[in-house]
Structure formats: C-alpha cells, structure tokens
C-alpha cells in the first residue's frame, strides 16, 4: 500500500530551525488567528462601509442644497421685509415728499450695504423719488424694463427679476436683482398708481451659492421655475459662450433627486425649490467623487487591516518574548553560575511555572552562598586567631636583652635608669594586653611606641633620638594594637643599628581625608626600591628569619602581617606604604579609616 511520508531532510531542517520553540508557537499561532479574524471582519464590513459611504454622500448633498435653500429663503425674506419697511415709511398716506421721508430713506439705505438704490416711478415711468439721488440716463426707458412690466402685470405682488446690469443711472453698471411692485396710493384725495423699485446687489446671493461644496467638482446653480432661465451659475461665462450647458428641462419637472448622464459623466442631481420667489436650486454632484470616497474607504480599510496586522505581529512577538524572556534569563543565570559567579539572582516573574523555578533556583543559590560565606568566615576567623596569636607573642630575645640591661644598670648603681626601664617595660606590656581588646585608641598605641623607644634608647646607649607628635583628632581615633612597634623595631635593628651617625626616628599621627595616618621616618641605611616593593607581597629576602633591612637580611613576614591585619579589619584601600632609598632612610605610612569609637569587628 502506498503511503506518503515527509522526507528525512525536511524533518532535520525543522528540528534545526527550532520551529517548535515556545516563542515561535506563540508568534505564529497568535498571528495566524488574528489575521484570519481581521480579514474576515474586513471582508464582511467592506460592502457595508461602501454602501454607507454612498448613502452618506447622497445625504450630504441633500443637506447642503437644503441648507443653501434655507439661507436663500431667509435672505429673500429679509429683503422682502426691508421692502415693506420702505413701502410703509415712504408711501404712508401717499406722501413721498419732504425732508422726513428723505431722512427715513437715508436711514434705511445706511442700514444695509447690499442695497444699491431705491426708486419710485409713476405709472408712466416718470421718476418721482430716488435714493441715492442721481440723474437718470437719457436713454433709460423704465417702462421697457422687465421689472416694470412684471409690477404692472401683477399689481400688489412683489416681483423678483433675474440678475441684470443696472442701467438706469449715469455711471452705474452694477449686477443687481430688482424687487418691484405696483401700488395704488391716495394723494390729495386722488388715487394714484406708483411703481416702487429696490435694486439689491447680486453679490450676496452669489456668495451664498458659491459656498456650496459638493465633492471635489460639484456645484449648485439656480433657475427660474417659470421660464427655465438660469438665475445663477458658478460658470456663467461658459454658459453664455455656449461652452457649457445644463439639462434645465429635466430639472424643471423633477420633484426628487435623480442621476443623469451628461457627456459621459454620471451626475447626482439634487433639486430644491425656493419658496416665495419661484426659483429652484439644482445641486450637481459627480458620481466619480462619490466612488472616489468609496475607494478612499476601501484604502482606509486596507491600511487599517495592514496596521492591525503589523500591530498583531508586534504584540505576538512581545507576548512571546515576555513568556520566553524569563526562561532565557534563567539559562543565562545558570551559565553564569557554571562560570563561578554565585552573586546572581533571578527575578520571580513570568508564568507560574517559571516563578516556581525561579524561587527554587534562588533558594539553591542562596544556600550555596551561605555555605561559601560560612567557609570564608571560618577561614577569616582562623586567620584572625593566627594573627592574634602572633601579635600576642612576646619576643623572648627582646625581653632577655631588656632584663640583661636592667641587671647591668643595677650592678652599676644606676637606679634611676633601672626604674625608668622597668616602668616603661611594665607599661609596654600593660598596653600590649589591653584587657584582651584588639582595638585601642591611637593615643595608647603612640604611648606603647613611646615606651618601646625609651627601652630601646636606653639599651643602645642613646644611639638615636626620637620624636612623637599627634593631633588631638588623631589621638581620639581607634586602631588595631601593636602596629607601630614592629615597624619601629625594624627601623632600629635594620636601619639605625649599623649607622655611624646619630639616628633619628620621627613618628606622627594625623587625620587626612577621613583617614588616620601614622608616619614613621628614620634616617637609617634604607633599602632599594625592589626590596621595598617586595615587603608588602610577603616575599622572602636573603637571610630569612629576620626583618628586611638595607643589608639584605631578614624577611617581610611581620610587615606583611601588619598590612594584612589592617586590610582584614578595614578593607583593601588601607594598609602600609613604603618609600626608601639606600643611604637616605625609610618612610612608612600606615593608613586606616578615622573611627572615633571602638570597632565591633571582634
């Protein structure tokens, strides 16, 4: 039986690509699911949005034309009210003469800037009154004007003319719409027929219509419902020149919106009649603009879908990273532990399983650190005890030499010197014991050094002189005990003992930059820079068993022990520093933090 099976090399490629990783699974599954959902929704909403866009375009065209119609009706109504005000003020009781009438007409003229002129004619076309006062053109024929004939034809009815050039007065050629009406008045007890003409600037109507926005190419025009004449058109010049035409006949009989084909362009025609004036507003919207809006909606949907897809991919990647990141961090931390770094800790965050693993890992690392710390503490404690045992040892040779000197002085009846030496020796040992304390004041440490120098000065027959100076601030600081005596002993035995001239040892204590600094300087034989550098590294020099010297004898064990003790108490930045040259002497600086109370290290 034939059976399809995936080739082995494809399986191998998939295993190498790690497609089954958590991050890949989350990214692909989440992305595919959202892509399918969004694509489905986009397809379902596409037609609905397109139809809604088309309906919105039709409704917008209707609302725009209606609004223009309302505005135009409101304007015409205002002009009709203005006409009635002129009629009442000018023809009251048949009186149109006199300063009072002129004043009222001037006031009415000044109240509106769209009124061009106010004129009163008798039934024969004779001028009775006008504002502004101006002479008629000789060729002006009032009775032949359309507005005059319309007023005579329908008495007591306000007629509106088509836009035309005013040609009644000299020097006036404005584009106007005329309002006229034939009125019968009684003057001096006799009835008289008069024609009241008000010319208003067509600019206002033009502005009302030009504000219409029907898509990118749409416009509106006005026709006369009676004769079908075009009252207003935004491309009036093209209409007059025959370069553009409108289907006025269909617009005249239309009672609702319709779509027409004009020169290969489909257009939506919106019709609205203007009440009380006999005009119609025709709105023209090109279907291409509406379809363009529909295409814009489609492009918008495509952009939205594309943006959402990108966002989904990013979110899925972030989600996958948020899930995988703790696991990768755990992997990196474990590698750091493999390299010997136990000062790491995992943040307890992420999925529940990862949090549990992080807690267990942190607990394991904490226990390892505790065990390592315990081992370090045990080693440090062992080192402390060894150093304490070393510092507690009394140099038998020093004690033997001191007592031998006392015996010789007593035999020579030098009682005062015997008392001085024994007193210094007792105080020396009293400070060395310090009631079991390992940290004493700098004042006591300097006193200990003083008594030691007194004993050594008497033993060597005052072969050297010494000085000890200290500031009050330095004396109040604390220091590990017996850090100066080994350094002074080293200066005497290996620096001054072989010197022919009188030796000097100067000791000072001060606080500098928050540090307690002891300075021991001698003018002995000194040593070269190589041996001085080897002292703090514990390196042996020739004739091991003795302190380092200019002669090359001894070792640096005691000096290194002092350096290690200070660093054990206070850390790496502190300790000893040597400066020495052959035949120039040696300077030793002892630095430690300036602490004013007993350190609780022990």
C-alpha positions in Angstrom: 0.0 0.0 0.0 1.4 3.4 -1.0 2.0 5.8 2.0 3.2 9.4 1.9 5.9 10.3 4.3 7.8 13.5 4.9 11.4 13.3 3.6 14.0 13.0 6.3 15.9 16.1 5.3 12.8 18.2 5.8 12.4 16.8 9.3 16.0 17.6 10.0 15.6 21.2 8.8 12.6 21.6 11.0 14.4 20.3 14.0 17.4 22.6 13.3 15.1 25.6 12.8 13.5 25.1 16.3 10.0 25.9 14.9 8.6 24.1 18.0 10.0 26.6 20.4 7.6 28.4 22.7 8.3 31.8 21.1 7.7 30.5 17.5 4.5 28.7 18.5 3.1 31.8 20.2 4.0 34.2 17.4 2.7 32.0 14.6 -0.5 30.8 16.3 -1.5 34.2 17.6 -0.6 36.0 14.3 -2.5 33.5 12.1 -5.6 33.5 14.3 -5.8 37.3 14.4 -5.0 37.6 10.6 -7.9 35.2 9.8 -10.3 37.1 12.1 -9.4 40.5 10.9 -9.5 39.5 7.2 -13.0 38.0 7.7 -14.3 41.1 9.5 -12.8 43.4 6.8 -14.5 41.5 4.0 -17.8 41.5 5.8 -17.6 45.2 6.6 -16.3 46.3 3.2 -19.6 46.4 1.4 -21.4 47.8 4.4 -19.0 50.6 4.7 -19.0 51.3 0.9 -22.8 51.4 0.8 -22.8 53.6 3.9 -20.3 55.9 2.3 -22.5 56.3 -0.8 -25.6 56.9 1.3 -23.7 59.5 3.4 -22.6 61.3 0.2 -26.2 61.4 -1.1 -27.4 62.7 2.3 -24.6 65.2 2.5 -25.6 66.6 -1.0 -29.2 66.8 0.0 -28.4 68.6 3.3 -26.0 71.0 1.6 -28.6 72.0 -1.0 -31.3 72.3 1.6 -29.1 74.5 3.7 -28.4 76.8 0.8 -32.2 76.9 0.1 -32.9 77.8 3.7 -30.2 80.5 3.7 -31.5 81.9 0.4 -35.1 81.9 1.6 -34.0 83.6 4.8 -32.2 86.3 2.8 -35.1 86.8 0.4 -37.5 87.0 3.3 -35.2 89.7 4.9 -35.2 91.7 1.7 -39.0 91.4 1.4 -39.2 92.8 5.0 -36.9 95.6 4.0 -39.1 96.4 1.0 -42.2 96.5 3.2 -40.4 98.9 5.6 -39.6 101.2 2.7 -43.2 101.0 1.4 -44.6 101.9 4.8 -42.2 104.8 5.5 -42.2 106.3 2.0 -45.8 105.9 0.8 -47.7 106.4 4.1 -50.8 108.4 3.2 -49.5 108.9 -0.3 -46.7 111.2 0.9 -43.2 110.6 -0.6 -42.0 114.2 -0.5 -40.4 116.1 2.4 -37.3 116.0 4.5 -38.7 113.5 6.9 -39.2 110.9 4.1 -35.7 111.6 2.7 -34.3 111.2 6.2 -36.1 107.9 6.6 -34.9 106.6 3.2 -31.3 107.6 4.0 -31.5 105.7 7.3 -32.9 102.6 5.6 -30.2 102.8 2.9 -27.5 103.0 5.5 -28.8 100.0 7.5 -27.8 97.6 4.7 -24.7 97.5 2.5 -26.3 95.3 -0.2 -28.9 97.9 -1.3 -27.9 99.6 -4.5 -30.8 102.1 -4.9 -34.4 102.8 -4.0 -36.6 104.4 -6.8 -40.2 105.5 -7.2 -41.9 105.8 -10.6 -45.4 106.8 -11.6 -47.4 104.5 -13.9 -46.0 106.3 -17.0 -42.4 105.7 -16.0 -41.7 109.2 -14.6 -39.2 109.4 -11.8 -40.8 110.6 -8.6 -38.1 109.9 -5.9 -34.8 108.0 -5.7 -32.0 107.3 -3.2 -29.3 107.9 -3.7 -30.3 111.0 -5.6 -28.9 110.6 -9.1 -30.0 111.6 -12.6 -31.5 109.0 -14.9 -29.7 108.1 -18.1 -31.2 109.9 -21.2 -31.7 106.5 -22.8 -33.2 104.9 -19.8 -36.6 103.5 -20.5 -38.2 102.4 -17.2 -41.4 101.1 -18.8 -39.5 98.8 -21.1 -37.7 97.1 -18.2 -38.7 93.6 -17.2 -39.2 94.5 -13.5 -41.6 97.4 -14.5 -43.6 95.2 -16.7 -43.8 92.4 -14.0 -45.0 95.0 -11.5 -47.7 96.3 -13.8 -48.8 92.8 -14.9 -49.4 91.6 -11.3 -50.4 94.5 -9.0 -49.7 94.4 -5.3 -47.3 91.4 -5.7 -43.6 91.7 -5.0 -41.7 90.5 -8.1 -38.1 89.5 -8.3 -36.2 89.9 -11.5 -33.4 87.9 -13.0 -29.9 89.2 -12.3 -29.1 92.0 -14.7 -26.9 95.1 -15.2 -28.5 98.2 -13.7 -28.6 100.8 -16.5 -31.0 103.5 -15.1 -28.4 105.9 -13.7 -25.4 107.5 -15.2 -22.1 105.8 -14.3 -23.8 102.8 -12.6 -23.3 99.3 -14.1 -23.8 97.0 -11.1 -25.0 93.5 -11.2 -28.4 93.6 -9.4 -31.6 91.8 -8.7 -34.6 94.1 -8.7 -37.7 93.9 -6.4 -40.7 95.8 -7.8 -44.4 96.2 -7.1 -47.3 98.4 -8.4 -49.1 100.1 -5.5 -52.2 102.3 -5.6 -51.9 105.2 -3.1 -54.2 108.1 -2.3 -52.6 111.6 -2.6 -54.5 114.8 -2.2 -57.7 112.7 -2.2 -57.0 111.2 -5.6 -55.9 107.6 -6.2 -52.5 107.2 -7.9 -50.6 104.2 -9.2 -46.8 104.1 -8.5 -44.0 101.6 -9.0 -41.6 101.1 -6.1 -38.2 99.6 -7.3 -35.5 98.4 -4.9 -32.2 97.1 -6.5 -30.1 94.8 -4.4 -26.6 93.8 -5.1 -26.4 90.2 -6.5 -23.1 89.7 -4.7 -24.8 88.4 -1.6 -26.7 85.7 -3.5 -23.6 84.8 -5.4 -21.7 84.3 -2.1 -24.5 82.1 -0.7 -24.3 79.8 -3.7 -20.6 79.8 -4.1 -20.1 78.4 -0.6 -21.6 75.1 -1.6 -19.2 72.2 -1.5 -20.4 69.0 -3.3 -17.3 66.9 -3.5 -14.2 68.0 -5.4 -16.0 69.1 -8.6 -19.7 69.5 -7.6 -21.5 72.8 -7.6 -25.0 74.3 -7.5 -26.9 76.7 -9.8 -30.3 78.5 -9.7 -33.0 78.5 -12.3 -36.3 80.4 -12.7 -39.2 77.9 -12.4 -41.4 80.0 -14.7 -39.3 80.2 -17.9 -36.4 78.0 -17.0 -33.8 80.8 -17.2 -30.6 80.4 -15.3 -30.5 82.9 -12.5 -27.1 81.9 -11.2 -24.4 79.6 -12.3 -20.8 79.4 -11.0 -19.6 79.1 -14.6 -21.9 81.8 -16.0 -19.4 82.9 -18.6 -19.1 79.4 -20.1 -22.9 79.2 -20.2 -23.1 82.5 -22.2 -20.4 81.4 -24.5 -22.1 78.1 -25.2 -19.1 76.1 -23.9 -21.2 74.5 -21.1 -24.8 73.5 -20.9 -27.2 72.2 -18.3 -30.3 69.9 -18.6 -32.7 72.6 -17.3 -35.8 70.9 -18.8 -35.4 67.8 -16.7 -34.6 69.8 -13.6 -37.7 71.9 -14.0 -40.1 68.8 -14.0 -38.1 66.8 -11.4 -39.6 66.5 -7.9 -36.9 64.4 -6.3 -33.2 63.6 -6.7 -32.0 61.7 -9.8 -28.9 60.5 -11.6 -28.2 61.7 -15.1 -25.6 61.1 -17.7 -24.1 64.3 -19.1 -21.4 64.0 -21.7 -20.3 60.6 -20.3 -20.2 61.8 -16.7 -22.7 60.4 -14.3 -24.0 63.1 -12.0 -26.3 63.1 -9.0 -28.9 66.0 -9.3 -30.4 67.3 -6.1 -33.4 69.7 -6.6 -34.9 72.1 -4.1 -37.4 74.9 -4.7 -37.0 78.3 -3.0 -40.4 79.4 -1.6 -42.0 82.8 -2.4 -39.6 83.6 -5.2 -40.1 81.0 -7.9 -36.5 79.8 -8.1 -35.0 76.3 -8.0 -31.6 75.3 -6.6 -30.0 72.5 -8.5 -27.1 70.7 -6.8 -24.7 68.7 -9.1 -22.5 66.0 -7.6 -20.3 63.9 -9.7 -20.5 60.1 -9.1 -16.8 59.9 -9.6 -16.3 61.9 -6.4 -18.7 59.6 -4.5 -16.9 56.5 -5.9 -13.6 58.1 -5.0 -14.8 58.5 -1.4 -15.8 54.8 -1.6 -12.3 53.9 -2.8 -10.8 56.0 -0.1 -12.9 54.0 2.4 -11.5 50.8 0.8 -8.0 52.1 1.0 -8.6 53.1 4.6 -9.8 49.6 5.4 -6.7 48.2 3.8 -4.4 50.5 5.7 -6.3 49.7 9.0 -6.0 45.9 8.3 -2.3 46.2 7.4 -1.7 48.3 10.5 -3.6 45.9 12.7 -1.7 43.0 11.3 1.6 44.7 12.0 0.4 45.5 15.5 -0.7 41.9 16.0 2.7 40.6 14.9 4.4 43.0 17.2 2.1 42.2 20.1 2.6 38.5 19.5 6.3 38.9 19.4 6.2 40.9 22.7 3.9 38.3 24.2 6.2 35.5 23.1 9.2 37.4 24.4 7.5 38.0 27.8 7.0 34.3 28.1 10.4 33.2 26.8 12.4 36.0 28.4 12.3 34.5 32.0 13.4 31.2 30.6 16.3 32.7 28.6 17.3 34.8 31.7 17.3 31.6 33.7 19.5 30.0 31.1 22.0 32.9 31.2 22.0 32.9 35.0 22.7 29.2 35.1 25.6 29.7 32.7 27.0 32.4 35.0 26.8 30.0 37.9 28.6 27.5 35.9 31.4 30.0 35.4 31.6 30.5 39.2 29.5 33.7 39.7 27.3 33.0 42.7 26.2 36.6 43.2 23.3 36.2 40.8 19.6 36.0 41.5 16.5 35.5 39.2 13.6 37.9 39.5 10.5 36.0 40.4 8.2 36.8 37.5 6.6 35.3 34.4 4.3 32.3 34.1 3.5 30.4 37.3 5.9 27.5 36.4 8.7 30.0 35.7 8.1 31.7 39.0 8.3 28.4 40.8 11.6 27.5 39.1 13.0 31.0 39.8 12.2 30.6 43.5 13.8 27.2 43.7 16.8 28.4 41.8 17.2 31.5 44.1 16.9 29.2 47.2 19.6 26.9 45.8 21.9 29.9 45.1 21.2 31.4 48.5 22.2 28.2 50.2 25.3 27.9 48.1 26.2 31.5 49.0 25.6 30.8 52.7 27.9 27.7 52.6 30.6 29.7 50.8 30.2 32.6 53.2 30.5 30.2 56.1 33.7 28.8 54.7 35.1 32.3 54.1 34.2 33.3 57.7 35.8 30.2 59.1 39.0 30.9 57.1 39.0 34.6 58.2 38.4 33.6 61.8 41.3 31.2 61.5 43.5 33.9 60.0 42.5 36.3 62.8 43.3 33.9 65.5 46.6 33.2 63.9 47.4 36.9 63.7 46.2 37.5 67.3 48.4 34.6 68.5 51.3 36.2 66.5 50.7 39.7 68.0 50.3 38.2 71.5 53.7 36.6 71.4 56.4 38.3 73.5 59.7 38.4 71.8 61.9 36.4 74.2 65.0 37.9 72.8 63.7 41.5 73.4 62.7 40.6 77.0 66.0 38.9 77.6 68.0 41.9 76.3 65.9 44.3 78.3 66.3 42.4 81.6 70.0 41.9 81.0 70.3 45.7 80.5 68.5 46.2 83.8 70.9 43.8 85.6 73.9 45.7 84.3 72.4 49.0 85.3 71.7 47.8 88.8 75.2 46.5 89.1 76.5 49.9 88.1 74.2 51.5 90.7 72.2 53.3 88.0 69.0 53.0 90.0 67.1 55.8 88.3 67.6 54.3 84.8 66.6 50.9 86.2 63.4 52.4 87.5 62.7 54.1 84.2 63.4 51.0 82.1 61.3 48.7 84.3 58.5 51.3 84.4 58.4 51.5 80.6 58.6 47.7 80.3 55.6 47.3 82.6 53.6 49.9 80.8 54.6 48.4 77.5 53.2 45.0 78.5 50.1 46.6 80.1 49.2 48.3 76.8 50.0 45.1 74.9 47.5 43.2 77.0 44.8 46.0 76.8 42.4 43.9 78.8 42.1 41.5 75.9 41.0 44.1 73.4 42.4 44.1 69.9 41.5 47.7 69.0 42.8 50.5 71.1 43.0 54.3 70.8 45.7 55.9 68.8 46.8 57.7 72.0 47.5 54.3 73.7 49.2 53.0 70.5 51.5 56.0 70.5 52.2 55.6 74.2 53.1 51.9 73.6 55.5 53.1 70.9 56.9 55.7 73.3 57.7 53.1 76.0 59.3 50.8 73.5 61.5 53.6 72.1 62.5 54.6 75.7 63.6 51.0 76.4 65.5 50.6 73.1 67.1 54.1 73.5 68.5 53.1 76.9 69.6 49.6 75.6 71.5 51.2 72.7 73.1 53.8 74.8 71.1 56.6 73.4 72.5 56.0 69.9 69.4 57.6 68.5 66.8 60.2 69.4 63.1 60.1 68.6 60.0 62.4 68.5 56.3 61.6 68.6 53.7 64.2 67.5 50.0 63.7 67.0 46.9 65.9 66.6 44.0 65.6 69.1 41.7 64.4 66.4 44.2 61.6 65.5 44.6 60.6 69.2 40.9 60.1 69.6 40.7 57.6 66.7 40.8 53.8 67.1 43.5 51.4 65.7 44.4 47.8 65.9 47.0 47.5 68.7 50.7 46.9 68.1 51.0 48.2 64.5 53.8 50.7 65.2 56.2 48.6 67.4 57.2 46.1 64.7 57.9 48.9 62.3 60.0 50.8 64.9 61.9 47.7 65.7 62.6 47.2 62.1 63.8 50.7 61.8 66.2 50.4 64.8 67.6 46.9 64.1 68.0 47.2 60.3 68.3 50.9 59.7 70.0 52.6 62.7 72.0 49.8 64.3 74.7 49.8 61.7 74.7 53.6 61.3 77.8 55.5 62.4 76.0 58.8 62.9 73.3 59.5 65.5 70.0 58.1 64.2 66.5 59.8 64.3 63.1 58.3 64.4 60.2 60.7 63.9 56.6 59.4 64.4 53.5 61.5 63.7 49.7 60.8 63.6 47.1 62.9 61.8 43.7 62.6 60.1 43.8 63.2 56.4 40.8 62.9 54.1 38.9 60.9 56.6 41.8 58.5 57.2 44.0 58.0 60.3 47.6 58.2 59.0 50.7 57.2 61.1 54.1 58.2 59.6 57.4 56.6 60.8 60.5 58.1 59.3 64.2 57.2 60.0 67.5 58.3 58.6 69.0 54.8 58.6 70.6 52.8 55.8 67.4 52.5 53.8 66.9 49.9 51.0 66.5 49.8 47.3 63.1 50.2 45.6 62.9 46.5 44.6 63.2 45.3 48.2 60.7 47.9 49.4 58.2 46.8 46.8 58.6 43.1 47.9 57.8 43.9 51.6 54.0 44.1 51.2 53.9 40.9 49.0 55.4 38.7 51.7 58.4 37.8 49.5 61.4 36.4 51.3 64.7 38.2 51.1 68.1 36.8 51.9 68.8 35.7 55.5 65.2 34.7 56.1 64.0 34.8 59.7 65.0 38.5 60.2 63.1 41.7 59.3 64.1 43.3 55.9 67.0 45.6 56.1 69.3 47.7 54.0 71.9 45.0 54.4 69.6 42.5 52.7 69.0 40.4 55.9 65.6 39.2 57.2 62.2 38.7 55.7 59.0 40.7 55.3 56.7 38.4 57.3 56.0 40.8 60.2 55.5 43.8 57.9 53.1 41.8 55.7 51.2 40.6 58.8 50.6 44.2 59.9 49.4 45.1 56.3 47.1 42.1 56.3 45.7 42.8 59.7 44.7 46.4 58.7 43.1 45.2 55.5 41.3 42.4 57.3 39.8 44.9 59.6 39.0 47.7 57.2 39.4 46.6 53.6 41.6 46.8 50.6 42.1 50.6 50.3 44.0 50.7 53.6 47.3 49.3 54.8 51.1 50.2 54.6 53.1 52.2 52.1 56.9 52.3 52.0 59.3 54.8 50.5 63.0 54.1 50.9 66.4 54.8 49.2 69.8 53.5 50.1 71.7 55.7 52.5 68.7 58.1 52.6 66.4 56.4 55.2 62.9 55.0 55.1 59.4 56.4 55.4 56.4 54.2 56.3 52.8 55.3 56.1 50.1 53.4 58.0 46.6 54.3 56.8 43.2 53.2 58.2 39.8 54.8 58.5 39.4 57.5 61.1 36.9 55.8 63.6 36.2 57.6 66.8 34.7 54.6 68.7 35.7 51.0 69.2 35.2 48.9 66.1 32.9 45.9 66.7 34.6 43.6 64.3 35.7 41.2 67.0 
